Amino acid sequence: MSDAEAPSVLDLDRAAVPRPEDALPSFGRRPSAAEFAYESLREAVISLALPPGAVLSRAALAARFGVSQTPVREAIIRLQAEGLVEVVPQSATRVARIDLASAREASFLRLALELEIVRRLAASPRDVDFEAGLLQELARMRARLAAGDAPGFSAADEAFHAALYAAAGVPRLRELVRSRSGHLDRLRRLHLPSPGKAEAVMRQHEALAEAILGGDPEAAAAQLQQHLSGTFSEVRRISEAFPEFF
């Protein structure tokens, strides 16, 4: 794969990053080289550490991860299937630009599933273990917000929603949504730094948890609908601010 004609890799403040692989996070123990390469590379794409249009070098990524090129190649194939990577034969492999149609489809899928999930959870008998777990996830989100840790806040946000799927007995549907949500998740990451957005997300999670734990299915559904619709109400502004990402 060629790295010719690679665009500069920029962060959200437009400061140049010398090499895409330098933006990748470091990870500790991993279940396998292939899974490690996939999760690491995917998180770098979703977090915009590797922004849309960035060229991916298998050799450089393999060196960064400390693995052979085979796990990196497998990770790229998986991300290509998710629509997050574009492979052009005899040219370059690049991070795909954000596709708004794909983001809207993922939003539709997620909303449909999670509306049913929160209604069922709110209508179910109170479970003290679920309640404790949900409150713990909220505490993690508050701590990350207070620390100004945007990546940690996003991870805690994801864990909160994953807990809902698990409590409803459909954890594998979370993986289905995740595999379809790469474009949507990048759009949300662009929106999160907006003034007051993270604080609004925190309040929405708290209100959603209160409705679920209070046994009010319709209030839970209304809170979820509001929570998941916020980013698309700002999609025009976001796309105008970062036209090179779309």
N, C-alpha and C positions, 0 to 999 in steps of 0.2 A: 504494500500500500504506500502511496506517495504522500508526502506532507507538503507538496508544492502548493504555492498560492494559498497558504494558510492565513486566515484572518488573525488579527491580534486578539488575544483573549483579554477581555475587560471584566472588571467587577462592576457592581452597580454604581460605584462612584466614578467609573470610567478611568480608573488608574490601571495602567498596563501591568499585566502579569507575564513574566518572561516565558514560562512554559505551562501548558495546560496541566501537565502532571504534577506541577508544584502546588496546584490549588487543591489537590486531593487530600482528604483527611487521612490520618494514620489510625489504624485499628489494631487491637490486641489479638487475643485468641480467635481462631476462626474454625468452623467445622470442616472446611475443605478449601483448597486453593481456588477451585472454580467458584464456589459460593462466595468466598471472600472477595474475589475479583469482581463478581457481579454486584454484590451489595455495595462495595466501595465505589465502583464506577457509577452505579445508579444513583447513589446519594449525591455524588459530585455533580451529576447532571441535574437532579431534582433541586438541589440547593443553589444551582446556578454558579457554583464554583467553576464548573465547565459550562459556559453559557452556550446558547444556540449559535451554531456556526463554527464552534471550536473544532479544530482538526484533532483526531485521536491517532496517536502513534502506538501501535501494539508493542513495539520494542521499548519505548519510553515508559509506557504504562506497566509493562512487565517488570522493568527495573524498579519502578516506584513501589510496586507491590511486593517485590522480592519473590516473584513466581516466574515460571516459564511463559512463553507466549501462548501456549495452548489454553490455559484458563482464561486469559484475556480475550482470546478469539471467541471462546464459548460465551463469555460475558457480553461481548459485542453482538453476537448472534441473538442472544436473548433480548437485549435492548433494542435491536433492530425489529424483532417481532412485536415489541411494545410500541414501536413507532418513535422511539427516542433517539435512535441512531440511524444515519443514512450511509450506506456503503455503496460507493461508486467504483465498479471494477476498473482497474488500471489507473485509478485517480486517487481519491482520498476518502477516508472515513470521517464523517463529521457528526457532531451533535445536531439533531434535527431542530428546526425552528418550531416554535409553539404554534400548533394548529388549533384554531378556535373551534372548528367544527368537532374535532375529537374531544376537546375540553368540554363542550356542551353535552356531547353524548355521555361522557363520563359523569358529568354533573347530574344528568337525568337518571342514570343507573344508580348512582349513589343515593340520590334523594329518594327514589322509589324504594330501595331496600331499607334505608335507615328510618324512613317514616313508619314502615311496618314494624321494624325492630323496636323503636321507642314506644310505639303504641302497645306492643305486647309486653314490654318490660314494665311499663306503667300500670298495666292491667293485671300483672302477676302478683302473687302474694309477696310480701316484703321479705327480702333475703338479706340477712345481716352481713354475710360475707361480701355479697355484691355491693351493698351500700358502703362498707368499709373500703373496698377496692376503688370504687368510684370517687369517694371523698379523698382517697390517697392520690389519685391521678390529678384531681383538682388542686391539691396542695402542691404537687410537683409543678403544675403549670404556673401557679402563683409565685413559687420560688424562682422559677426560670424567668418570669416576667420581671420580678423585682430585681433580679441580677442583670437584666438587660441581655440575657442569653437568647438571642433569636433562634439559633439552631436547636437549642435545648427546649425552647418553648414549642417549636414546631414538632419535635419528637414527642413531647408530652401531650400535645394536641392529638397526634396520631394514636398514642397509647390510650387516651380517653375513649376515642371512637372504637378502637380495637376491643376494649373492654366491653362495649355495648354488644358487639357481634358475638363475643365469647359468652356473655351472659345469656344471650338469646339462643345459644346452641348452634350458631352458624359461623364459626370462625373462618372456615374455608371461603366463605363468600367475601370476607374481608380481603383475602388474597386475590380473588377475582377482581374486586374493585380496584385494588392497588395496581394490578397488572394493566388496567385500562385507564389509569388516572394520571399518567406521567405528564401530559400536557396541562391538565387541570391543576396538578400540584405545583407545577412551575409558575403558572399564572397566579396561584395563591401566594407563592413565595415572593413574587414581584409586588403583590398588594400588601403583604404584611408590614413592611416598613412604613407605610403611610401613617401620618400622625393620627394617633388614637385608635388605629386598627387593632393592634394586639390587645389593648385594654377592652375594646368592644368584644373581641373574640372571647376573652376571659369571662366577661359578664354573661355572654350568651351560653357558654358552657355551664356556668353556675345556675342560670335560670333553667336550662335543660335538665340538669341533674335534679334540681328542686322539683320540677314537674314530674319526672320519672319516679323519684323517691316518694313524692306526695301522692302517687297513685292517680294522676290526672292524664289519661292518654291523649286527649285533644289538646291540652296545654303543651304537652311534650312535643306533639306533632307541629304545633304552631311555632314553638321555639326553635325546633330543628329547621323548619322551612326558612325562617328568618336567618338563622345561622349560615345555612348553605347557599343562600342567594346573594350574600353581600358582595362577593368578588365580581360576579357577572354584572352587577349594577355599575361597576367602575371599569368594565373591560375597555371601553373606548379611551378613557383617560390613560389607562395602563399601556395600551397598544400605541398610543400617540407619544407617550414618554419613552418607550423602548421599541421604536419601529424596526430596528435591526434584529429583534428577537422573534419577529412574526413573519 
